[in-house]
Amino acid sequence: MSLDNLTIANRYSKALFELAAEKDQTDDFLAELKQLRQVFIDNPQLAEVLSGSLLPVDQKQATLSTLTDHASEYIKNFIQMLYDYGRMANLVAIIDAFEERYDESHKIVHAEVTSAVKLSDEQANAIAAAFAKRVGADQVKLSQRVDPEIIGGVIVKSNNQTFDGSVALQLMNLRRALINN
């Protein structure tokens, strides 16, 4: 029975995160893993090449060695294990799952804020601080999106939560109230 990508990512990221926490190196592991993830994102065929049969094993090992040249022994061993078990295609998903575990343990929340105009840094920081307080996070990492259709105000989305303070929603609610009365 073959495991799906999510199951594999969760299992491997859990084991790696537990090791990182045990060694008090979660920040270091995350930094190294992010660098590796970027290499695989920038070179989408890399995982396929390392998993496929076109490249001789010694060239694959040389590529792995180059990839992990500046990595810690833990990350080198982890990448080698993924290669040995034929899991290179799962690497990006494993790193994503590791980062999710890291964020959860450090109370970091990712959110998208939509506004009618681009927010200033001060406005974005104020929204991030207010949202952090609202959801009990230590830090909120905001990505911004501009949508003139909301007219004004902001909409903040994170995970399964949406906080809609847009003028468009207020106008819609006012219209409903007027129609119902």
N, C-alpha and C positions, 0 to 999 in steps of 0.2 A: 504494500500500500504506500503510495507516494503522498508526502505531506505538502500542504499548500504553502505558498510563500509567507503568508501571515503567521502561520504556526511556526515555521522555521525561524522567521525573524524574531518572534517572541521568545522562543526557547534559547536561541544563541545570544540575543541581547540581554536576557535575564542573567544567564551565566556570566557573561562578560561584565555586566554592570555589578553583579555581586562581587566579582574579583576586584574590580576597580574600587568599589566601596571598601572592601576588606583591606586593600593596600592604600587607602586614602588618596586615590589618584583619579577620581572621576573627572575632574577638570582636565587633567592631562590626557586621559583616554579620549574624552570628547574632542579635544582639539586635534589630536592625531586622526581620529576617525573622520572628522569633518574634512580634513585635507584629503584623505583617501576617497571619500565620497565625491569630492569635487573632481578628482582625477577620473573616476568612473562616469560621472555625469558628462564631463567634457569629452570623454572617449567612450561612447556608448557600446562600441563593439568589443571593448577590452574584456569584459566578463565572458563573452562568447568565445573569444580567441583563447582565453585561459582555460575554458571548459571544453573546447572543441578538440578535434584530432588533427587539425591542419598544422599546428605548430609542434615541433618536437619538444619533449619533456624538458630537456636541458635549456631550451630557449624560454620555455614557460617559467622555469625556476629562476633564470636570469632576470626575467621581467618582474617576477615577484620580489626578487632581491632588490632591484632598482626601486620598485614601489615602496618598499619598507626600509630603505636605506637609512633614513633618519628616525625611524620609529623605535619605540621602546621594545624590549624583548617580549613583553606581554602581547603587544600588537603584532609583532612579527610572527610569534607563535600562533596567534589567533588566525591571522591571514593564511599561514601555512596549513593550519588545520582545515580551514574552509576549502582551500585548494585540494587537500588530500581527500576530503569527503565530497568533493564535487559540488560545493555550495557557493562558488564564486558568483553565480547569477543572483544569489540572494544577498550579496554584500550590501548594496545600497539600502535595501529594506531592513536589514539587520542594524545598520547604522542609524536609520530613521527611528527604529524602535528603541535603540539605546538612547538617542537624544530625547525621546518622549519620556523614558524612565528618568533621565537626568532632570528634565524640566519638572516632572512630577515631584521628585525628591527635593528640588530646590524651590518649589512653589512658583514656577515660571509659567505664565499663561500667554499663549499667542492669540492675538485678536486682530480682526480687520475692522478699521473704522472707515465708514463711507460718509463723505460730506459733499455739499454742493460746490464748494471751492476748496482749493488746497489749504490745508491747515498749516499754521506757523508751528515752529518747533515748540513754542510755549504752549500753544493750544493742544498739540499732540501730547506733550508731557502732562498737562493737566488732565486730559482725558484718560491717559494711561494710569495716572495716580488714582483718579476717582474709580476707575474700573477695577484696579488692584484691590482697593479697599472694599468695593462691592462684592468681589468674588473671593476675597481672602488670599490673594496672591502676594508674594513678596516683590514680584516683578511682572510687568506686562510688556510684551514685545508687540508693538503695533505695526501693521502694514496699512498703508493708506490707499484709498481709492476715491476718485472724484466722480460724482454722478449728479449733474445739475438737476435731474428730475426730482430729487428729494427737496428741492427749493431752498432749504436751510436746515439747520440742526445737524445731528449726526445719527448714524446707525452703527452700533458696535456689535460684531458677531464674534463669538468664541465657542468652539466646540458645538454644543447643541443649544447654546443660549444666544438670544438676540435681544438687544436693548435698542428700541427704536424711538428716538427723540426727534424724528424728522418733522419738518413743517408739513410735508405731504401727508404724513399719517395724521397729524393733528387736524388738517383740513378735511381729510376723509372722515374722521370721527365726528367732526362738527357737522358735516353734511349728513351723516347717518342720524345724528341726534335731531337735526332739523326735520328730516324726512319722517322720523318716528313720532315726532310731536305734532 
